Amino acid sequence: MIQLTRDGNVFILRMDHGENRFGPGFIDGWNTALDEVETAEGPRALVTIGTGKFYSNGLDLDYMTGSGIDAGDYVKRVLAVMARVVAFPTVTVAAINGHAFGAGAQIALGHDFRLMRSDRGYFCMPEIDMHAPLHPGMTAIIKARLSKQTAHEVIVTGTRYGGALARERGIVEEALSEEEILPRAISLAASYAEKAHPSMSVLKRGVYGEVLTAMAGDMDTDIPGARPRG
């Protein structure tokens, strides 16, 4: 599900499990990979990327709605991964190779930098069309990373952003071809590898304290017949 490789000072976390939804094994794989990068010594940075036409399609709704599953606890486990990314002690770059929907879009926003393919895939928050609420932590990362008007558009309209439009709205820093995206992500991450240090996590927590607090909290929205999704 999760493959971790290294190119010089850059660790590459590749999601390779179909739509790359955050099921239990997927969450465990992310945490194991993040543990390895976090405890490595010396200069380092992190790039994440998916496979095929998916970066990540977000929550595993089949698992989440299964018998005996505590949906709230499951969402908190996903948010805990996002929180680790937000406050990670190295620079992080999301190479959005394909669709990034819901929690997949949110975890991309948790990275320090985002690059996206210009010719394939969409960034989208589809909750408005699902008539589903967002966890406050999910709303918080969108508001923290995007301009007020873009955050409004992302959440209220459910717009599907291709690479060019995502770049125009400031969702990603660059829109690139399939051949360019990973090499560029590695190059960008490598340029900041020397800055990896526990102090980076402290500094990020200072900037995003309210986001991290919201991610650790509970749902505060109750829509009849709706479930928290992302």
N, C-alpha and C positions, 0 to 999 in steps of 0.2 A: 504493500500500500504506500509506504513512505520509503524513499531511497535517499540516503545521505552520502554525497560524494564530496571531494575537495579538489579545487583548482587553485593551486598556490595558497594564498591566504583566505580564499573565499570558499565557504561551505555552500553546497547546492542541495537544497531540500526539494526533491521532486515528488509530487503527488501522482500516483499511478494506480488509480482504482476506479476506472469508469468515469462517473460524473464527479468523483472526488468529494463525495458528501461526508460530513463529519459523523460517521458511525463510531461506536465504542472503540473498535480496533484502530480506526483512523486517528481518533483522539490520542490513544496510547502511542501510536507511531509518531505523531507530532511531538508529544512530550519527551519521548526518548531521544528524538533527533535534537530538540532544543537543549536537552540536558547535555548532550555530547558537545554541541557548539559552545554552550555557556561555560563548560568546565575545561575546554581546551586552553592551552597556554599560547601566549604570543599574539601577534597581530592576526586578526580574523574578522570576517564579516559574513553575512548570510544572504543568500538569494533563494527565493522560493519560486517554483514554477510547476505547472501541471503537465498533462500529456494530451495529445490529440486536440480535440476542440473544447476541452474543459480546463479551466484553472480550478475552480471549485463551484459546485452548484449549491453549496450551503448545507443546511441541516438535513439529516437523514430522516425524512418524514415517515417512511415506512417503519423505521425503528421507533421513532418518537411516539407514534400512535399505536404501537404494539401493546398487547396485553401485559399488564403488570408494570409498565414503564412509567416512572415519575417524570413527566415532561419537564417540569420546572427544574428538577435536579439535572436532567440531561442538558438543558439549555445552559445551566450554570457551568457544566463541564466544558462546553464549547467556549463560553465566555472566558473561562479561565485560561484557555489557550490563547485567545485574543489578547487578554491582559498581559500574558508573558511576552507576546510579540510587541505590544505597545511599549513596554518597559525593558526591552531586551538590552543587554549590555554591549551589544555590537550594533553597527549600522545594518539595517535590513532593507532589502530591495525586493519588491514583488514584480516578477516578470509575468504579466498577465497574458498568457499564451492563448486563451480562449475565454469561454463564458465564465463570468464571476457574478453569481447571483446570491442574494440574501447574505447569509453568514460568510459565503465566499468573497463577496464584495467587501464586507465589513473587515474581514481579516486582512484583505489587501490594503484597506485604509489604515490599518494598524501599523503597517510598515513605514519606514522613514521615507522611502521613495517608491514610486510606482511607474512601471513602463508597461505599455500595452501594444498588442499587435494592431496594426492599422487596417488589416485586411480580413480579420476574422474575430468573432467573439463579441459579446456584449457585457457591459457592466450594468447591473440592474438591481433595484430593490423592488420586488414584486408584491409586497404586502398589501398595497392599496387594492390590487386586483384580486387578492386572496381574501380580502376583508379580514385581515389578521393584524393584531397589534405587534409592536416591536418591544422587546425588553428595553428598559431605560438605558442599559449599557450599550445596546446596539444603536439607539438614537444618539447617545452621547459621542460615540466615535465618529459618526457621520457629521455631527455638528462641529466637532473639534477639528476635523481634517479639511472640511470644505467650507467655501464661503456660505454666508447665510442664504443667499438666493439659490445657490446650487443645491445646498442641503434640502431646502424647501422643495425644489423641483424633483430631486431624487426620491424623496419620501412621499410627496403628495401626488405626483403624476405617474410614478413607476416607469419613467422613460428608460428605454434601452439605449445605452450609449456605446456606439462603436468607438474605435480608437481615436479618430479625428475629433469627434464631438467630445469625448472624454478629455482630450487634451485642451480643447477650447474652453471647457467648463472648469479646468483646473483639477480634475479628478486624478489625472496622471500627468507626470512630467513630460513624457515623450510617447509618441506613437510610432512604431517601427515595423519593419517587415518581419516575417517569421525567421528569416536567416539572421537578422540583426539583434533580435530581442535578448537572447541569452548572452551572447558575447558582450553586448552593451551593459547588461545588468551586472555581469561579472566585473567588467572594467570599472563601472561606477562604484560597486561595493568595495573593490580592491583599493580604490583611491582613499577610502576611509578606514581601512583595516587597522592602521596604527592607532586609531582612536578607541579601540575596544578596551573596556575597563569597567569594573563594577561601578565606578563613579558615573558612567553613562546611564546606568539604570536609575541611579539616584536622581540625576538631572531630569531624566524623562518623567520619573514619578512626580517631580516638582511641577513639570509642565502639565501633566495629564492626571493629576491627583483626582479631580472630580470625575473624570472618565473611568478610572480604575475603581473608584468607590461605587459608581453606578453599575459597573459590570459585576461587582460582588454582591449587589443587592437583589431584591426580589421584583417580580412583575408588579406594577402598580396600576395596570390597565385591565379592565374586565369587560370584554365585549361578548354578549351572549352568543354562544355557539362557536366562538372563535378560540383558537389556541395560539400561544406565543410561538411565532415561527420566524425564520430568517434564512 
